[in-house]
Amino acid sequence: MKKLVLACSFVGLALSFTASAESDFCAVSAVDTPEIPTYVETGEQLITLHEQVTEYIADSEKRLICQKSTASYNAMVDSMHSTADKFNKLLSDYKRSASL
């Protein structure tokens, strides 16, 4: 359980933009923004959601490389931060309920 919580806690760190630009990144199709529920009951649900958020952030980082000079850059960054914030709140709530 501690490893799961630790792994999920790093979602916020996934927002770093260190990838190098390559032309094939622009061909990446967009991944839908995951819906973050207000509550999860099982660790399996949390793991699945973590995978969706990680995929979304990785895809967004790749697309950002191609869009840095466009107006959509800031909107995409805001969306990534919002998604990560919602997930981290859900994780915090889950950890709190799991410790009861």
C-alpha beads as a LAMMPS data file, in Angstrom:
LAMMPS data file: protein, C-alpha beads

100 atoms
99 bonds

1 atom types
1 bond types

-500.0 500.0 xlo xhi
-500.0 500.0 ylo yhi
-500.0 500.0 zlo zhi

Masses

1 110.0

Atoms # bond

1 1 1 0.000 0.000 0.000
2 1 1 2.810 2.410 0.848
3 1 1 4.420 1.765 -2.540
4 1 1 1.115 2.513 -4.275
5 1 1 0.711 5.760 -2.364
6 1 1 4.310 6.728 -3.067
7 1 1 3.962 5.951 -6.773
8 1 1 0.743 7.917 -7.019
9 1 1 2.272 10.872 -5.213
10 1 1 4.686 11.379 -8.068
11 1 1 1.902 12.309 -10.497
12 1 1 2.491 15.958 -9.685
13 1 1 6.153 15.567 -10.543
14 1 1 5.201 14.284 -13.981
15 1 1 4.460 17.865 -14.963
16 1 1 8.107 18.612 -15.681
17 1 1 8.774 19.537 -19.269
18 1 1 12.177 18.054 -19.960
19 1 1 11.522 16.105 -23.141
20 1 1 13.438 17.154 -26.226
21 1 1 11.533 18.230 -29.314
22 1 1 11.217 15.724 -32.123
23 1 1 9.030 16.056 -35.193
24 1 1 7.161 12.798 -34.580
25 1 1 5.769 14.164 -31.289
26 1 1 3.416 16.376 -33.299
27 1 1 1.777 13.293 -34.774
28 1 1 0.624 12.080 -31.346
29 1 1 -3.154 11.962 -31.111
30 1 1 -4.679 13.619 -28.091
31 1 1 -5.639 11.560 -25.064
32 1 1 -8.887 12.664 -23.428
33 1 1 -8.594 14.412 -20.088
34 1 1 -9.408 11.781 -17.475
35 1 1 -12.421 12.374 -15.271
36 1 1 -11.284 12.471 -11.652
37 1 1 -13.996 11.118 -9.324
38 1 1 -14.534 12.593 -5.887
39 1 1 -13.998 9.227 -4.190
40 1 1 -12.560 5.784 -4.930
41 1 1 -13.246 2.652 -2.920
42 1 1 -10.428 0.332 -3.947
43 1 1 -6.736 0.456 -4.622
44 1 1 -7.401 -1.067 -8.046
45 1 1 -9.549 1.923 -9.007
46 1 1 -6.788 4.235 -7.841
47 1 1 -4.155 2.319 -9.832
48 1 1 -6.286 2.475 -12.996
49 1 1 -6.857 6.186 -12.513
50 1 1 -3.134 6.716 -11.895
51 1 1 -2.366 5.001 -15.210
52 1 1 -4.890 7.218 -17.025
53 1 1 -3.509 10.406 -15.474
54 1 1 0.081 9.368 -16.217
55 1 1 -0.816 8.631 -19.856
56 1 1 -2.634 11.962 -20.132
57 1 1 0.303 13.927 -18.717
58 1 1 2.856 12.107 -20.889
59 1 1 0.754 12.731 -24.005
60 1 1 0.252 16.371 -23.057
61 1 1 3.976 16.904 -22.545
62 1 1 4.677 15.525 -26.015
63 1 1 2.045 17.750 -27.603
64 1 1 3.298 20.783 -25.673
65 1 1 6.663 20.499 -27.357
66 1 1 4.939 21.148 -30.680
67 1 1 2.647 23.857 -29.351
68 1 1 4.891 26.009 -27.186
69 1 1 4.499 28.989 -29.473
70 1 1 0.723 28.773 -29.708
71 1 1 -2.023 30.160 -27.528
72 1 1 -3.159 26.665 -26.572
73 1 1 0.064 26.105 -24.607
74 1 1 -1.165 27.920 -21.489
75 1 1 -4.581 26.270 -21.636
76 1 1 -2.984 22.837 -21.860
77 1 1 -0.656 23.559 -18.939
78 1 1 -3.630 24.726 -16.882
79 1 1 -5.516 21.543 -17.769
80 1 1 -2.543 19.378 -16.776
81 1 1 -2.175 21.166 -13.443
82 1 1 -5.903 20.940 -12.766
83 1 1 -5.956 17.211 -13.535
84 1 1 -2.915 16.565 -11.349
85 1 1 -4.386 18.672 -8.518
86 1 1 -7.689 16.767 -8.646
87 1 1 -5.854 13.446 -8.642
88 1 1 -3.611 14.468 -5.743
89 1 1 -6.683 15.549 -3.729
90 1 1 -8.328 12.199 -4.471
91 1 1 -5.147 10.419 -3.408
92 1 1 -5.015 12.407 -0.188
93 1 1 -8.657 11.568 0.574
94 1 1 -8.004 7.898 -0.209
95 1 1 -4.947 7.790 2.075
96 1 1 -6.953 9.450 4.828
97 1 1 -9.828 6.940 4.509
98 1 1 -7.427 3.974 4.242
99 1 1 -5.777 4.914 7.517
100 1 1 -9.053 4.792 9.437

Bonds

1 1 1 2
2 1 2 3
3 1 3 4
4 1 4 5
5 1 5 6
6 1 6 7
7 1 7 8
8 1 8 9
9 1 9 10
10 1 10 11
11 1 11 12
12 1 12 13
13 1 13 14
14 1 14 15
15 1 15 16
16 1 16 17
17 1 17 18
18 1 18 19
19 1 19 20
20 1 20 21
21 1 21 22
22 1 22 23
23 1 23 24
24 1 24 25
25 1 25 26
26 1 26 27
27 1 27 28
28 1 28 29
29 1 29 30
30 1 30 31
31 1 31 32
32 1 32 33
33 1 33 34
34 1 34 35
35 1 35 36
36 1 36 37
37 1 37 38
38 1 38 39
39 1 39 40
40 1 40 41
41 1 41 42
42 1 42 43
43 1 43 44
44 1 44 45
45 1 45 46
46 1 46 47
47 1 47 48
48 1 48 49
49 1 49 50
50 1 50 51
51 1 51 52
52 1 52 53
53 1 53 54
54 1 54 55
55 1 55 56
56 1 56 57
57 1 57 58
58 1 58 59
59 1 59 60
60 1 60 61
61 1 61 62
62 1 62 63
63 1 63 64
64 1 64 65
65 1 65 66
66 1 66 67
67 1 67 68
68 1 68 69
69 1 69 70
70 1 70 71
71 1 71 72
72 1 72 73
73 1 73 74
74 1 74 75
75 1 75 76
76 1 76 77
77 1 77 78
78 1 78 79
79 1 79 80
80 1 80 81
81 1 81 82
82 1 82 83
83 1 83 84
84 1 84 85
85 1 85 86
86 1 86 87
87 1 87 88
88 1 88 89
89 1 89 90
90 1 90 91
91 1 91 92
92 1 92 93
93 1 93 94
94 1 94 95
95 1 95 96
96 1 96 97
97 1 97 98
98 1 98 99
99 1 99 100
